[in-house]
Structures are given as structure tokens and as C-alpha cells.
């Protein structure tokens, strides 16, 4: 896969206290937020195409395969596809944690050519 970022999830991450106190695991939304931040940083650095830069992303698909526990080290991998989308995979200790696809959001000034005003 294209770019890889290593991320350590601290045992004291605030999400663990509410999700779940007796058997903590990282909520999927926090995992996706971390991934989106990495992708945005890569976009700003020119690793993704110019049309996607600063536009934000839409999560087209996301599959959560394994829970993330306190103190785990994750590998966040992503690669741009020819159609402008980004495929991602997240692993922990060699095991898949999550995978999916992102697509760039349309900019506010870009018309949606699929819908005509009537």
C-alpha cells in the first residue's frame, strides 16, 4: 500500500473511559478520525491529487475487523486510486483492524452535474 503512518493509542485516551470502562476499546469513529487526519496531512503535502486537497472526505465504506485496545500500536496505510478515491487499511500487530475507501467531497463551488434544477 502507498503511505504508512505508525500511531500509538495511549492507555489513557479519553475515549476508553466511556467505551467501555470495564473492557475498553477504541470507538470506530475515533479510529476513522485519526485516519482522516493522516490523509489530510498527506493531501496537504501533495501526496494526493490537487482536486482532493482541502476538500475533505466522504467515507464510502469502512469495515471494522478487530477491536483496538489501550496501548496498541497501529499502522495506518492508505493509497490513492486512479479515480481520486483512497483505499485504507489499519493493522495492529500484523492483524487487520479496519479497511475501507474514502472519496473526496465535492467543493461547494462545484456544480452537481447529475441533478438539473427544474
C-alpha positions as CSV (number, residue, x, y, z in Angstrom):
1,X,0.0,0.0,0.0
2,X,1.1,3.6,-0.5
3,X,1.8,5.7,2.6
4,X,2.2,4.2,6.1
5,X,1.9,6.0,9.5
6,X,2.5,4.5,12.9
7,X,0.2,5.6,15.6
8,X,0.3,4.5,19.3
9,X,-3.0,4.6,21.1
10,X,-2.3,5.8,24.7
11,X,-3.7,3.7,27.5
12,X,-5.2,7.0,29.0
13,X,-7.0,8.0,25.8
14,X,-10.2,9.7,26.9
15,X,-12.4,7.6,24.6
16,X,-11.6,4.5,26.7
17,X,-13.4,5.8,29.8
18,X,-16.8,5.8,28.2
19,X,-16.3,3.0,25.7
20,X,-16.3,0.7,27.8
21,X,-14.9,1.2,31.3
22,X,-14.6,-2.5,32.2
23,X,-13.5,-3.7,28.8
24,X,-12.1,-0.6,27.0
25,X,-11.9,-0.5,23.2
26,X,-11.4,2.4,20.8
27,X,-14.6,3.6,19.1
28,X,-14.6,3.3,15.3
29,X,-15.3,7.0,15.0
30,X,-12.0,7.8,16.8
31,X,-10.1,5.4,14.6
32,X,-11.6,7.0,11.4
33,X,-10.9,10.5,12.7
34,X,-7.2,9.5,13.2
35,X,-7.1,8.1,9.7
36,X,-8.7,11.2,8.1
37,X,-6.2,13.4,9.9
38,X,-3.3,11.4,8.4
39,X,-4.9,11.5,4.9
40,X,-5.5,15.3,5.2
41,X,-1.8,15.8,6.2
42,X,-0.7,13.7,3.2
43,X,-3.0,15.7,0.9
44,X,-1.6,19.0,2.1
45,X,1.9,17.6,1.4
46,X,1.0,16.8,-2.2
47,X,0.7,13.0,-1.8
48,X,-2.9,13.0,-3.2
49,X,-4.3,14.8,-6.3
50,X,-4.9,18.5,-6.2
51,X,-8.7,18.2,-6.6
52,X,-8.9,16.4,-3.2
53,X,-6.7,18.8,-1.3
54,X,-8.6,20.7,1.4
55,X,-11.9,19.3,0.3
56,X,-12.5,16.8,3.0
57,X,-13.5,13.2,2.5
58,X,-16.6,11.1,2.4
59,X,-16.3,7.6,3.9
60,X,-17.7,5.3,1.2
61,X,-17.0,2.1,3.0
62,X,-15.5,1.1,6.3
63,X,-15.2,-2.4,7.8
64,X,-14.1,-2.9,11.4
65,X,-12.4,-6.2,11.7
66,X,-10.8,-6.3,15.2
67,X,-11.1,-4.1,18.3
68,X,-8.3,-1.7,19.3
69,X,-7.4,-1.9,23.0
70,X,-5.4,0.6,25.1
71,X,-1.7,0.8,24.4
72,X,-1.9,-0.7,20.9
73,X,0.4,0.5,18.1
74,X,-1.4,0.8,14.8
75,X,-0.2,1.0,11.2
76,X,-2.4,3.3,9.2
77,X,-1.9,2.7,5.5
78,X,-3.5,4.5,2.6
79,X,-3.0,4.8,-1.2
80,X,-4.6,7.0,-3.8
81,X,-6.6,5.2,-6.5
82,X,-6.8,6.3,-10.2
83,X,-10.3,7.6,-9.7
84,X,-9.3,10.0,-6.9
85,X,-10.5,7.8,-4.1
86,X,-8.3,6.5,-1.3
87,X,-8.1,2.9,-0.1
88,X,-7.1,2.4,3.5
89,X,-6.1,-0.4,5.9
90,X,-5.4,-0.2,9.6
91,X,-3.4,-3.0,11.2
92,X,-2.3,-3.9,14.8
93,X,0.5,-6.5,15.3
94,X,0.0,-7.7,11.8
95,X,-3.7,-8.2,12.2
96,X,-6.3,-6.2,10.2
97,X,-8.2,-3.8,12.3
98,X,-10.2,-1.8,9.7
99,X,-10.3,-1.2,6.0
100,X,-12.3,0.9,3.5
101,X,-12.4,3.6,0.9
102,X,-12.6,7.4,1.0
103,X,-13.7,9.7,-1.8
104,X,-13.1,13.5,-2.0
105,X,-16.1,15.6,-1.2
106,X,-17.3,18.0,-3.9
107,X,-16.2,21.5,-3.3
108,X,-19.1,23.9,-2.6
109,X,-18.4,25.8,-5.8
110,X,-18.5,22.7,-8.0
111,X,-21.9,22.0,-9.6
112,X,-23.5,18.6,-9.3
113,X,-24.0,17.7,-12.9
114,X,-26.1,14.7,-12.0
115,X,-29.1,16.8,-10.9
116,X,-30.7,19.5,-13.0
117,X,-32.8,22.2,-11.5
118,X,-36.3,22.1,-12.9
